[in-house]
Amino acid sequence: MLEREIERHLVHLAKQHGGLAIKWTAPSFSGVPDRIVFLPRGEVFFVELKAPTKNQTALQVRVCKMLTDLGARVYVVDSKQAVEALFHAL
């Protein structure tokens, strides 16, 4: 399964839950997670998407840690099932 398929599933589920999964690019700050998810009731979190069996780069790990240290929620998902589990847990 390709990363973009998992990403499409994330966007679809965010919409189903009344929210948005916005692509995040930061030209002057490399390693940011792929999407910022906004859901009703003020829920906001970041999602790093990976193809199955792929790992985060060292830079992505550092940036995700920086965000979590600041109190942000950051999730790494590598399958459609992981995306579904994420939304089920909310």
N, C-alpha and C positions, 0 to 999 in steps of 0.2 A: 504494500500500500504506500502511496506517495504522500509526502507531507501536505501537499496542496489539497488532497482529498480530506485529510483530517481537518485542515484549516476551514474548508467549505462547510464541514459538519459543525464545527464550532460556531461559525457565523450563522448557520441555519438554526441551531439550538438557542443561541442568544436572541435571535428574532422571535422564536417561538415563546421565549420567556419574557417577551416585551422589552428587550434590550438591544444593545448594539455591541458588536465586536469590531472595533476600529483598528485598522492596520497602523502600527506604530513604526515610524522611521525617524531616526534622529541623526541627521547628517554629521553633526559635530560630536556625536556620542555613540560609539560603536558598542555592539553587544546587547542592546536593549531587547526585551521580549518582543515577540511578533505581534501580539494583539493586546489592546486594552479593552476589557469588557465592562460595559456599563449596564446594570440591571435596575429594575424598579427597587424602590426603598433605599436608594443610595448605595447599592452594592457596586463596588469597583474593584477589579483585580486584573492582574497581568497574566498572560498565557504565552509560554514559549512552546512552540510546536516542533516536534521531531518526527521523522520517519521511524518506523519500528527498527530497533537495533542501533539507531544513531544516538550519539551522546552529545551533550552540550560541549561547546568549546570552553577552554579555560576562561576566556574573556566573558562568555555568557554566564558562567558560574559566578564569577566575581560580581558582575552587574546585578544578577538576581539576588545575591547575598546583600549587596548594598541596598537594594530596594526593600528586602525583607527587614534589614536592620533599621530602616526608616519607618517600619510599621506597615508596609504594603504587603498584600497577599500576592504571591507569584506561584503559578502552577506550571509544571512541565508535563505535557501530554504527548503520547506517542501512538495513540490509536483512537478510533472512533469510540470504542468502549470506554477509554479513559476520559474522553470528553463527556460522554453520557454520565459516567460516575461523578464527574465534577459537578455537573448541573443537578444531579440527584442529591448530592450532599449539601447543596445550598439551602 
